[in-house]
Amino acid sequence: MKRAYGRLIAIFGLMISGAGVAHGDIVAKNVKSDLTKAPPLEAFKDAKEETIVLMAQPMAVPRPAATTTAKVFVRAIHDNDWVAFALRWADSEKSEAGRLAKFSDAVAMQFPVKDHKNPPPIFMGAKGAPVHIYHWRAQYQLDKEKGVRTIKDLYPNMVADIYPMEFPDMGKLHEVDEGQREVYSYGRAAGNPQSYVKKGVDEILAEGYGTSSVIENVAADANGVWNAGEWNVVITRPLKRPGASELDLGASTFMGFAVWQGGKDEVGSRKSVTMSWTPLRFESGE
């Protein structure tokens, strides 16, 4: 009990001292580009980049042992209907998961759903005060570019002979169609949206830890590139997302961020996060 109390005191002390606060508001610059698809980095050339400070997630277990991502750099642009964010952070290796005990690099952006002036707790909201999360993963990026990997892709030297679609020699059996394959993919058969090919990014609603619910029919696009020890990820979303966060060009809102480094065994609650909300506002259009 004393240890937990001491941890809470330390956390609140960090928050009061300004840990996790951006150097300034993120200002989305108005552009004439079409942002319905993730734009190239050149589209952000005139947008001011802000430095967002992160720290090891301190609240939910299992917690990371150390802060692996101390900073994420963010730029934003909008076209009056969509807003796009360019995020970059240092990561010494590209991690795309797939095999057992291998995890994916990832980044998430979080927005309040109901009250954009007085946002809920930044740690994934609270009951009755939801947050809207956009979650990009390098693993989803690979799905988007090359399709979902099969057992043969992940373990090329493994022989699988349990499922009809994996028989090394079909013999007199007929090839199975996609509908028949889904019978042996229990997630798809149950309609689990996490079992299908991703567009690079998930949308999630949450009202606190352990309440994440994936939104179907994702209304967002994303693209990420790893090069020379750095990720550059672009996520674009509509300003108005019915049933989730609806952003107003004439008003400010807030954002939160999280980064996972899969190569350092980060997944789930093991991540680096912002400890307080970062203000977001929009440059007026012409």
C-alpha positions as CSV (number, residue, x, y, z in Angstrom):
1,M,0.0,0.0,0.0
2,K,2.8,2.4,0.9
3,R,4.6,1.6,-2.3
4,A,1.5,2.3,-4.4
5,Y,0.8,5.5,-2.6
6,G,4.4,6.6,-3.1
7,R,4.1,5.9,-6.8
8,L,1.0,8.0,-7.1
9,I,2.7,10.9,-5.3
10,A,5.6,10.6,-7.7
11,I,3.3,10.6,-10.7
12,F,1.3,13.6,-9.6
13,G,4.6,15.4,-8.9
14,L,5.8,14.8,-12.4
15,M,2.5,16.1,-13.8
16,I,2.7,19.2,-11.7
17,S,6.3,19.8,-12.7
18,G,5.2,19.8,-16.4
19,A,6.5,16.3,-17.4
20,G,4.9,15.3,-20.7
21,V,3.8,18.8,-21.7
22,A,4.5,19.9,-25.3
23,H,6.7,22.9,-26.0
24,G,3.7,24.6,-27.5
25,D,0.2,24.0,-29.0
26,I,0.0,21.9,-32.1
27,V,-1.3,24.2,-34.8
28,A,-2.8,22.5,-37.9
29,K,-1.8,24.6,-40.9
30,N,-4.5,25.1,-43.6
31,V,-3.4,23.6,-46.9
32,K,-5.1,23.1,-50.3
33,S,-4.1,19.4,-50.5
34,D,-6.6,16.6,-50.5
35,L,-6.1,14.8,-47.2
36,T,-8.5,11.9,-47.6
37,K,-5.4,9.7,-48.1
38,A,-2.2,9.9,-46.0
39,P,-0.2,12.7,-47.7
40,P,3.5,12.6,-48.3
41,L,5.8,14.3,-45.8
42,E,6.4,17.2,-48.3
43,A,2.8,18.3,-47.6
44,F,3.9,19.3,-44.0
45,K,6.9,21.4,-45.1
46,D,5.3,24.7,-43.9
47,A,3.8,23.3,-40.7
48,K,5.5,24.0,-37.4
49,E,6.9,20.9,-35.6
50,E,6.3,20.5,-31.9
51,T,8.2,18.3,-29.5
52,I,6.1,16.1,-27.3
53,V,7.8,14.6,-24.2
54,L,6.9,11.1,-23.2
55,M,7.6,8.8,-20.3
56,A,7.2,5.2,-19.4
57,Q,3.6,4.4,-18.7
58,P,3.3,4.5,-14.9
59,M,-0.2,3.5,-14.1
60,A,-1.3,0.1,-15.4
61,V,0.6,-3.2,-15.1
62,P,2.6,-4.6,-16.6
63,R,4.6,-1.4,-16.8
64,P,7.7,-0.8,-18.9
65,A,11.0,-0.9,-17.0
66,A,12.2,2.4,-18.6
67,T,11.3,5.1,-21.0
68,T,12.2,3.8,-24.4
69,T,10.8,6.8,-26.4
70,A,11.5,10.1,-24.7
71,K,10.1,12.3,-27.5
72,V,7.8,12.3,-30.5
73,F,7.8,15.2,-33.0
74,V,4.5,16.2,-34.4
75,R,3.3,18.4,-37.3
76,A,-0.3,18.9,-38.5
77,I,-2.2,20.2,-41.5
78,H,-5.9,20.4,-42.5
79,D,-7.9,21.0,-45.6
80,N,-11.1,22.2,-43.8
81,D,-12.6,18.6,-43.9
82,W,-9.7,16.4,-42.9
83,V,-6.7,16.8,-40.6
84,A,-3.4,14.9,-41.1
85,F,-0.6,14.4,-38.5
86,A,3.1,13.7,-39.3
87,L,4.7,11.9,-36.3
88,R,8.4,10.9,-36.1
89,W,10.4,9.3,-33.3
90,A,13.7,7.5,-32.9
91,D,13.7,3.7,-33.0
92,S,16.9,1.7,-33.6
93,E,15.2,-1.2,-35.4
94,K,12.1,-1.9,-37.5
95,S,9.7,-4.3,-35.7
96,E,6.7,-5.7,-37.6
97,A,5.7,-8.6,-35.3
98,G,4.1,-11.7,-36.7
99,R,6.0,-14.5,-35.1
100,L,5.3,-15.6,-31.5
101,A,6.8,-13.3,-28.9
102,K,7.6,-10.7,-31.5
103,F,5.9,-7.3,-31.2
104,S,5.1,-4.4,-33.5
105,D,6.3,-0.8,-33.4
106,A,3.3,1.5,-33.0
107,V,2.0,5.0,-32.3
108,A,-1.4,6.2,-31.1
109,M,-3.1,9.6,-31.0
110,Q,-6.0,10.2,-28.6
111,F,-8.8,12.8,-28.7
112,P,-11.6,13.6,-26.2
113,V,-15.1,12.7,-27.5
114,K,-17.5,14.8,-25.5
115,D,-15.9,17.8,-23.9
116,H,-13.1,19.4,-25.9
117,K,-12.6,22.2,-23.3
118,N,-12.4,20.0,-20.2
119,P,-11.0,16.7,-21.4
120,P,-11.3,13.5,-19.4
121,P,-8.3,11.8,-17.7
122,I,-5.6,11.3,-20.3
123,F,-5.1,7.7,-19.3
124,M,-7.7,6.4,-21.8
125,G,-10.6,8.5,-20.5
126,A,-13.1,7.4,-17.8
127,K,-16.6,6.0,-17.6
128,G,-19.0,8.3,-19.3
129,A,-16.1,10.4,-20.6
130,P,-14.7,8.4,-23.6
131,V,-11.7,9.0,-25.8
132,H,-11.2,8.3,-29.5
133,I,-7.9,6.7,-30.4
134,Y,-6.1,6.2,-33.7
135,H,-3.7,3.4,-33.4
136,W,-1.1,2.7,-36.2
137,R,1.1,-0.4,-36.1
138,A,4.0,-1.4,-38.3
139,Q,2.3,-4.8,-38.4
140,Y,-0.8,-3.3,-39.9
141,Q,1.3,-1.3,-42.4
142,L,2.8,-4.6,-43.6
143,D,-0.8,-6.1,-43.9
144,K,-1.8,-3.0,-46.0
145,E,1.2,-3.3,-48.3
146,K,1.5,-7.1,-48.7
147,G,-1.6,-8.7,-47.2
148,V,-1.9,-10.9,-44.1
149,R,1.1,-13.2,-43.8
150,T,0.4,-16.9,-43.7
151,I,2.1,-19.6,-41.5
152,K,4.3,-20.4,-44.4
153,D,5.4,-16.7,-44.6
154,L,6.2,-16.6,-40.9
155,Y,7.7,-20.0,-40.5
156,P,8.9,-21.1,-44.0
157,N,10.6,-24.3,-42.7
158,M,7.5,-25.5,-40.8
159,V,5.1,-28.1,-42.3
160,A,1.5,-27.5,-41.4
161,D,-1.0,-30.2,-42.3
162,I,-3.9,-29.6,-40.0
163,Y,-6.0,-27.2,-42.0
164,P,-7.3,-27.8,-45.6
165,M,-5.7,-24.6,-46.8
166,E,-2.3,-25.6,-45.5
167,F,-2.0,-29.2,-46.9
168,P,1.4,-29.6,-48.5
169,D,-0.2,-32.0,-51.0
170,M,-4.0,-31.5,-51.6
171,G,-4.2,-35.0,-53.2
172,K,-7.7,-35.5,-54.5
173,L,-9.1,-32.7,-52.3
174,H,-10.5,-29.6,-54.0
175,E,-8.9,-26.2,-53.2
176,V,-11.0,-24.4,-50.6
177,D,-12.5,-21.0,-51.3
178,E,-12.3,-18.0,-49.0
179,G,-15.6,-18.8,-47.4
180,Q,-14.4,-22.2,-46.5
181,R,-11.1,-20.9,-45.2
182,E,-13.0,-18.6,-42.8
183,V,-14.5,-21.7,-41.1
184,Y,-11.0,-22.5,-39.9
185,S,-10.2,-18.8,-39.0
186,Y,-12.2,-18.5,-35.8
187,G,-11.8,-14.8,-35.5
188,R,-13.2,-14.1,-39.0
189,A,-16.0,-16.7,-38.4
190,A,-17.0,-14.7,-35.3
191,G,-16.8,-11.4,-37.1
192,N,-13.9,-10.1,-35.1
193,P,-12.7,-6.9,-36.9
194,Q,-9.2,-7.5,-35.6
195,S,-9.0,-10.7,-37.8
196,Y,-9.1,-8.8,-41.1
197,V,-6.5,-7.0,-43.2
198,K,-5.8,-3.5,-41.8
199,K,-5.4,-0.2,-43.6
200,G,-2.5,0.7,-41.4
201,V,-4.5,2.1,-38.5
202,D,-7.3,1.2,-36.1
203,E,-9.9,3.4,-34.5
204,I,-10.8,2.7,-30.9
205,L,-13.2,4.1,-28.3
206,A,-12.3,3.7,-24.6
207,E,-13.6,4.8,-21.2
208,G,-10.6,3.8,-19.1
209,Y,-8.2,0.9,-18.9
210,G,-9.5,-2.4,-20.2
211,T,-12.5,-0.9,-22.1
212,S,-11.0,-0.5,-25.6
213,S,-13.5,-1.2,-28.4
214,V,-12.5,-1.2,-32.0
215,I,-14.6,0.8,-34.4
216,E,-15.6,-0.9,-37.6
217,N,-15.4,0.8,-41.0
218,V,-12.3,2.8,-40.3
219,A,-12.6,6.4,-41.5
220,A,-8.8,7.1,-41.5
221,D,-5.7,6.4,-43.5
222,A,-2.1,6.0,-42.5
223,N,1.4,5.4,-43.9
224,G,4.6,4.8,-42.2
225,V,8.3,4.6,-43.3
226,W,11.2,3.5,-41.2
227,N,14.7,4.7,-42.3
228,A,18.0,5.1,-40.5
229,G,16.7,4.6,-37.0
230,E,13.6,6.7,-37.3
231,W,9.9,6.2,-38.0
232,N,8.0,8.7,-39.9
233,V,4.2,8.0,-39.7
234,V,1.4,10.0,-41.3
235,I,-2.2,9.6,-40.0
236,T,-5.1,11.4,-41.6
237,R,-8.7,11.5,-40.3
238,P,-11.9,13.4,-41.0
239,L,-12.6,16.3,-38.7
240,K,-16.1,15.1,-38.1
241,R,-16.3,11.4,-37.1
242,P,-19.9,10.7,-36.1
243,G,-20.1,8.6,-32.9
244,A,-16.6,9.5,-32.0
245,S,-14.6,12.7,-31.8
246,E,-15.9,15.6,-33.9
247,L,-13.3,18.4,-34.3
248,D,-14.4,22.1,-34.9
249,L,-12.1,24.4,-36.9
250,G,-13.3,27.3,-34.8
251,A,-12.4,25.7,-31.5
252,S,-9.4,24.1,-29.9
253,T,-9.2,20.6,-28.5
254,F,-6.6,18.3,-27.0
255,M,-4.5,15.3,-28.0
256,G,-2.6,12.6,-26.2
257,F,0.2,10.3,-27.6
258,A,1.7,6.9,-27.0
259,V,4.6,5.0,-28.7
260,W,5.5,1.4,-28.6
261,Q,8.9,-0.1,-29.6
262,G,8.3,-3.7,-30.4
263,G,11.9,-4.6,-30.6
264,K,12.1,-3.8,-26.9
265,D,9.2,-6.1,-26.1
266,E,6.7,-3.2,-25.8
267,V,3.0,-4.2,-26.3
268,G,-0.3,-3.3,-24.5
269,S,0.4,-1.3,-21.4
270,R,4.2,-1.4,-21.9
271,K,4.6,1.9,-23.8
272,S,5.8,5.5,-23.6
273,V,3.0,8.0,-23.1
274,T,2.2,11.7,-22.6
275,M,1.3,12.5,-19.0
276,S,-1.0,15.5,-19.8
277,W,-3.1,16.7,-22.8
278,T,-1.5,18.7,-25.6
279,P,-3.6,21.5,-27.0
280,L,-4.6,21.3,-30.7
281,R,-5.9,24.2,-32.7
282,F,-6.5,24.9,-36.4
283,E,-5.2,27.7,-38.6
284,S,-8.2,29.4,-40.3
285,G,-8.8,28.7,-44.0
286,E,-8.7,31.2,-46.7
